[in-house]
């Protein structure tokens, strides 16, 4: 490092050392000379390079302190300075390499400098204030000994490493990870849609009701003619009460309360004859809502012959035994003719006629009786109804 120190001091002598900018240019030239020398020597050890940089910075710092102290000293007359041996003794003699001087050049004080070969100066040299300090690139710093460098290092210096810190590259997700995330997202959406569909969240109250549809019973004009086709005549004398309830003679009676043998209860059903407010009736009780809680009403074979190949009407006269309505269901089972859809009715405390139509396309009538299957309580709570009559109106 003594060669760089000598070069720095010589460059300061040749420049305007009182100017801070001139000194800064000299220091920067020294740094560049150090970097050039390290590259020429192929020194790639980062620790060795940093050690040389710190030593150079420490040297520059010491020289700068000397320069500032020199500027702060009072200026003495030249004569006094020349005659004072103390000042001459205190002045530090810097080693320098003097260029060869031609014979015509007068002898005198020679400024230190660096030159590779002796050169004849035939042209005038420009003023020193207009030149930038230069360092010979052949000056190479000595190869450092790492063990001695650590021992001679008096304190930590700032890291002068010029290399940029290499940041770790972010690892990008692969295609398999993205595909798995997308698959999990689709599976979650599918499970949510399946749950909404199976839970019935989007269904209305009517759609959630899985029981048998319960339309209110109604009698239409075409279901039975009543007395509309008969001429209305004024009553002559006392008339008996019409116990048939307005049904014409075209209606065929299938069951009346005195035909108890036509009722056949199954295992969870019972039949009793009772006297109600509207007369004698068969009390039918169903203890379950399935087939075991139903009763069978026999339909004679001659009645089935009237129904074959026609659209006919069947009427059940029923009543709830108490003040609460009860729901019943009616099905038919006619041999060789087929069956009919299940019909459901709500029976109220008032006596009413439950009507429904059946259609049999086949004109072949069976030779054995058929059955009407009635469940008196489809909810299976053990309730029942009062059955007054069963009638059939054959179609045309």
DAHUQUI-V45567 format. One record per pair of residues at least 6 apart in sequence whose C-alpha atoms are under 7 Angstrom apart, sorted by the first residue. I is the first residue (numbers start at 1). J is the second residue. D is the distance in Angstrom with one decimal. If there is no record, write none. Layout:
i & j & d
I & J & D
I & J & D
This chain:
i & j & d
1 & 141 & 5.9
1 & 142 & 7.0
4 & 30 & 7.0
6 & 94 & 7.0
6 & 95 & 6.8
6 & 96 & 6.8
7 & 113 & 6.9
7 & 135 & 6.8
8 & 26 & 6.7
8 & 30 & 6.8
10 & 112 & 5.5
10 & 113 & 6.0
11 & 26 & 6.7
11 & 133 & 5.7
12 & 23 & 6.7
12 & 26 & 7.0
14 & 128 & 6.1
15 & 22 & 6.7
15 & 128 & 5.9
15 & 129 & 5.9
16 & 22 & 6.1
16 & 129 & 6.1
17 & 23 & 5.9
26 & 133 & 5.8
27 & 60 & 6.7
29 & 134 & 6.6
29 & 135 & 6.9
30 & 135 & 7.0
33 & 135 & 6.4
33 & 137 & 6.1
36 & 137 & 6.8
37 & 137 & 6.7
37 & 139 & 7.0
37 & 140 & 4.9
37 & 141 & 6.5
48 & 144 & 6.8
48 & 146 & 6.9
50 & 159 & 6.9
50 & 160 & 6.2
50 & 161 & 6.4
53 & 160 & 6.6
54 & 157 & 6.1
81 & 87 & 6.6
96 & 112 & 4.7
96 & 113 & 6.6
97 & 112 & 5.7
97 & 113 & 6.0
97 & 114 & 6.5
98 & 110 & 6.7
98 & 112 & 5.5
98 & 113 & 6.3
99 & 115 & 7.0
99 & 118 & 6.4
100 & 118 & 6.1
114 & 136 & 6.4
115 & 136 & 7.0
213 & 344 & 6.9
214 & 344 & 5.7
214 & 345 & 6.1
215 & 345 & 6.8
216 & 345 & 6.6
216 & 346 & 6.6
217 & 345 & 6.1
217 & 354 & 6.1
219 & 355 & 6.7
223 & 313 & 6.5
226 & 246 & 6.0
226 & 247 & 5.6
226 & 248 & 5.7
227 & 248 & 6.7
250 & 393 & 6.3
251 & 391 & 6.1
251 & 392 & 5.5
251 & 393 & 4.6
252 & 391 & 5.5
252 & 392 & 5.1
252 & 393 & 6.2
253 & 390 & 6.2
253 & 391 & 4.6
253 & 392 & 6.5
254 & 299 & 6.2
254 & 390 & 5.3
254 & 391 & 5.3
255 & 262 & 6.9
255 & 389 & 5.3
255 & 390 & 4.9
256 & 388 & 6.3
256 & 389 & 4.8
256 & 390 & 6.9
257 & 280 & 6.3
257 & 281 & 5.4
257 & 282 & 6.1
257 & 388 & 6.1
257 & 389 & 6.9
262 & 297 & 5.6
262 & 298 & 5.2
263 & 295 & 6.7
263 & 296 & 5.7
263 & 297 & 4.9
263 & 298 & 6.7
264 & 295 & 5.5
264 & 296 & 4.9
264 & 297 & 6.5
265 & 271 & 6.6
265 & 294 & 6.4
265 & 295 & 4.1
265 & 296 & 6.2
266 & 292 & 5.6
266 & 293 & 6.2
266 & 294 & 5.9
266 & 295 & 5.6
267 & 292 & 5.5
267 & 293 & 6.6
268 & 286 & 6.2
268 & 287 & 5.4
268 & 288 & 6.3
268 & 292 & 5.3
268 & 293 & 4.3
269 & 285 & 5.6
269 & 286 & 4.5
269 & 287 & 6.0
269 & 293 & 4.8
269 & 294 & 5.9
269 & 295 & 6.5
270 & 284 & 5.9
270 & 285 & 5.3
270 & 286 & 6.8
271 & 282 & 6.5
271 & 283 & 5.6
271 & 284 & 4.7
271 & 285 & 6.6
272 & 282 & 5.6
272 & 283 & 5.0
272 & 284 & 6.7
273 & 281 & 5.9
273 & 282 & 4.5
273 & 283 & 5.8
274 & 280 & 5.9
274 & 281 & 5.5
274 & 282 & 6.1
274 & 283 & 6.3
275 & 281 & 6.2
281 & 386 & 5.6
281 & 387 & 5.4
281 & 388 & 4.8
282 & 386 & 5.5
282 & 387 & 5.1
282 & 388 & 6.6
283 & 384 & 6.8
283 & 385 & 5.8
283 & 386 & 4.7
283 & 387 & 6.4
284 & 376 & 6.3
284 & 384 & 5.2
284 & 385 & 5.5
284 & 386 & 6.3
285 & 376 & 5.9
285 & 382 & 6.3
285 & 383 & 5.6
285 & 384 & 4.0
285 & 385 & 6.7
286 & 293 & 4.8
286 & 294 & 6.2
286 & 375 & 6.2
286 & 376 & 5.3
286 & 377 & 5.6
286 & 380 & 6.8
286 & 382 & 5.3
286 & 383 & 6.2
286 & 384 & 6.1
287 & 293 & 5.7
287 & 380 & 5.4
287 & 381 & 6.1
287 & 382 & 3.9
287 & 383 & 6.9
288 & 380 & 3.8
288 & 381 & 6.7
288 & 382 & 6.6
289 & 375 & 6.9
289 & 377 & 6.2
289 & 378 & 4.2
289 & 379 & 5.5
289 & 380 & 4.3
293 & 375 & 6.3
294 & 373 & 6.4
294 & 374 & 5.4
294 & 375 & 4.3
295 & 373 & 5.8
295 & 374 & 5.4
295 & 375 & 6.5
296 & 371 & 5.9
296 & 372 & 5.6
296 & 373 & 4.7
296 & 374 & 6.5
297 & 371 & 5.4
297 & 372 & 4.9
297 & 373 & 6.4
298 & 369 & 6.6
298 & 370 & 6.0
298 & 371 & 4.8
298 & 372 & 6.5
299 & 369 & 5.5
299 & 370 & 4.9
299 & 371 & 5.5
300 & 369 & 4.6
300 & 370 & 6.5
301 & 366 & 6.6
301 & 367 & 5.8
301 & 368 & 5.4
301 & 369 & 4.4
301 & 370 & 6.9
304 & 365 & 6.3
305 & 365 & 4.9
306 & 394 & 5.9
307 & 394 & 5.6
308 & 360 & 5.8
308 & 362 & 6.1
308 & 363 & 4.8
308 & 364 & 6.3
308 & 365 & 5.6
309 & 360 & 5.0
309 & 361 & 4.4
309 & 362 & 4.9
309 & 363 & 4.3
310 & 359 & 5.8
310 & 360 & 5.7
310 & 361 & 6.5
310 & 395 & 5.3
310 & 396 & 6.5
311 & 357 & 6.8
311 & 358 & 5.6
311 & 359 & 4.2
311 & 360 & 6.5
311 & 395 & 5.0
312 & 357 & 5.6
312 & 358 & 5.4
312 & 359 & 6.4
312 & 393 & 5.7
312 & 394 & 4.6
312 & 395 & 4.5
313 & 355 & 6.8
313 & 356 & 5.8
313 & 357 & 4.4
313 & 358 & 6.3
313 & 392 & 5.8
313 & 393 & 5.0
313 & 394 & 6.6
314 & 355 & 5.7
314 & 356 & 5.6
314 & 357 & 6.2
314 & 391 & 5.8
314 & 392 & 4.5
314 & 393 & 6.3
315 & 353 & 6.0
315 & 354 & 5.4
315 & 355 & 4.5
315 & 356 & 6.7
315 & 390 & 5.8
315 & 391 & 5.2
315 & 392 & 6.3
316 & 353 & 5.4
316 & 354 & 5.0
316 & 355 & 6.6
316 & 389 & 5.9
316 & 390 & 4.7
316 & 391 & 6.6
317 & 352 & 5.7
317 & 353 & 4.4
317 & 354 & 6.3
317 & 387 & 6.2
317 & 388 & 5.4
317 & 389 & 5.2
317 & 390 & 6.4
318 & 347 & 6.9
318 & 351 & 5.9
318 & 352 & 5.8
318 & 353 & 6.4
318 & 385 & 6.6
318 & 386 & 5.5
318 & 387 & 4.7
318 & 388 & 5.9
319 & 347 & 5.9
319 & 348 & 6.1
319 & 349 & 5.6
319 & 350 & 6.0
319 & 351 & 4.7
319 & 352 & 6.5
319 & 385 & 5.8
319 & 386 & 5.1
319 & 387 & 6.8
320 & 326 & 6.5
320 & 347 & 5.7
320 & 348 & 5.2
320 & 349 & 4.6
320 & 385 & 5.0
320 & 386 & 6.2
321 & 349 & 6.6
321 & 385 & 5.7
321 & 386 & 6.2
322 & 349 & 6.2
323 & 349 & 5.4
324 & 348 & 6.8
324 & 349 & 6.8
325 & 346 & 6.4
325 & 347 & 5.4
325 & 348 & 4.5
325 & 349 & 6.5
326 & 346 & 5.7
326 & 347 & 5.3
326 & 348 & 6.8
326 & 377 & 6.4
327 & 345 & 5.7
327 & 346 & 4.5
327 & 347 & 6.1
327 & 377 & 5.6
327 & 378 & 6.1
328 & 344 & 5.7
328 & 345 & 5.4
328 & 346 & 6.4
328 & 375 & 5.5
328 & 376 & 4.8
328 & 377 & 5.3
328 & 378 & 5.7
329 & 342 & 6.7
329 & 343 & 5.5
329 & 344 & 4.3
329 & 345 & 6.3
329 & 374 & 5.7
329 & 375 & 5.3
329 & 376 & 7.0
329 & 378 & 6.8
330 & 342 & 5.8
330 & 343 & 5.2
330 & 344 & 6.4
330 & 372 & 6.9
330 & 373 & 5.7
330 & 374 & 4.7
330 & 375 & 6.7
331 & 340 & 6.3
331 & 341 & 6.5
331 & 342 & 4.9
331 & 343 & 6.5
331 & 372 & 5.8
331 & 373 & 5.0
331 & 374 & 6.6
332 & 339 & 5.3
332 & 340 & 5.5
332 & 371 & 5.9
332 & 372 & 4.5
332 & 373 & 5.9
333 & 339 & 4.8
333 & 370 & 5.9
333 & 371 & 5.2
333 & 372 & 6.3
334 & 370 & 4.4
334 & 371 & 6.2
335 & 366 & 6.0
335 & 370 & 6.2
336 & 366 & 5.9
337 & 360 & 6.4
337 & 362 & 6.5
337 & 365 & 7.0
340 & 358 & 6.3
376 & 384 & 5.0
376 & 385 & 6.0
377 & 383 & 5.7
377 & 384 & 6.0
